[in-house]
Amino acid sequence: DAGVTQSPTHLIKTRGQQVTLRCSPKSGHDTVSWYQQALGQGPQFIFQYYEEEERQRGNFPDRFSGHQFPNYSSELNVNALLLGDSALYLCASSDSPGGAFFGQGTRLTVV
Amino acid sequence: AQTVTQSQPEMSVQEAETVTLSCTYDTSESDYYLFWYKQPPSRQMILVIRQEAYKQQNATENRFSVNFQKAAKSFSLKISDSQLGDAAMYFCAYRTIGGSQGNLIFGKGTKLSVKP
């Protein structure tokens, strides 16, 4: 079982650009959540996808959008990048209340 | 809104000794889940232990155990026989039962150092 996989592992973008991050959930998991973790902070919930629909959303602007595919994999898109979007982006998958399983994250640097 | 507070930014423990990490939370709900996650330098968040609020018995996973005080809204993690591999950031997290799966609310974390 490969667990939760994310790509790419590192990314450098320029202000104003757009970025797409990808996540494959753990086998058998149908729910994918995305988190943003700024340096020295705990992860902050961005949104969650289930059955290809956004089910719940945290306090993030509309520049943050996502998608879930029929195979349960997911993408996080961020438009009009700001310096403050620099962070570790974590994807988590789950299929029960037993706790979420996380990927290794994508380190996004905006310059 | 629910909040999670970890008041110890950093902790240090001698190898083979015991250390306790503190966590408090605020919620008006009666049923919920609490978690401790470990984040080593590799960045991957690893689930250490889980507690269901409706269970009075404290959860235990090998060297890791919790002290869950529901009335005080306290959820501390005890690591016994500390090992060098335990060095990491530890995050306390909260999740409602009725809400969506995986929508975790995290504290700011405690950095644990283990001295040989």
Chai-1 contact restraints between the chains, C-beta under 6 A:
chainA,res_idxA,chainB,res_idxB,connection_type,confidence,min_distance_angstrom,max_distance_angstrom,comment,restraint_id
A,T31,B,Q101,contact,1.0,0.0,6.0,A-B,restraint_1
A,T31,B,G102,contact,1.0,0.0,6.0,A-B,restraint_2
A,S33,B,G102,contact,1.0,0.0,6.0,A-B,restraint_3
A,Q41,B,K108,contact,1.0,0.0,6.0,A-B,restraint_4
A,G42,B,F91,contact,1.0,0.0,6.0,A-B,restraint_5
A,G42,B,F106,contact,1.0,0.0,6.0,A-B,restraint_6
A,G42,B,G107,contact,1.0,0.0,6.0,A-B,restraint_7
A,G42,B,K108,contact,1.0,0.0,6.0,A-B,restraint_8
A,G42,B,G109,contact,1.0,0.0,6.0,A-B,restraint_9
A,P43,B,F106,contact,1.0,0.0,6.0,A-B,restraint_10
A,F45,B,N103,contact,1.0,0.0,6.0,A-B,restraint_11
A,Q48,B,S100,contact,1.0,0.0,6.0,A-B,restraint_12
A,Q48,B,N103,contact,1.0,0.0,6.0,A-B,restraint_13
A,R55,B,S100,contact,1.0,0.0,6.0,A-B,restraint_14
A,Q56,B,S100,contact,1.0,0.0,6.0,A-B,restraint_15
A,Q56,B,N103,contact,1.0,0.0,6.0,A-B,restraint_16
A,A92,B,G102,contact,1.0,0.0,6.0,A-B,restraint_17
A,S94,B,Q101,contact,1.0,0.0,6.0,A-B,restraint_18
A,S94,B,G102,contact,1.0,0.0,6.0,A-B,restraint_19
A,G99,B,F35,contact,1.0,0.0,6.0,A-B,restraint_20
A,G99,B,L47,contact,1.0,0.0,6.0,A-B,restraint_21
A,G99,B,R50,contact,1.0,0.0,6.0,A-B,restraint_22
A,A100,B,G102,contact,1.0,0.0,6.0,A-B,restraint_23
A,F102,B,Q44,contact,1.0,0.0,6.0,A-B,restraint_24
A,F102,B,M45,contact,1.0,0.0,6.0,A-B,restraint_25
A,Q104,B,R43,contact,1.0,0.0,6.0,A-B,restraint_26
A,Q104,B,Q44,contact,1.0,0.0,6.0,A-B,restraint_27
A,G105,B,R43,contact,1.0,0.0,6.0,A-B,restraint_28
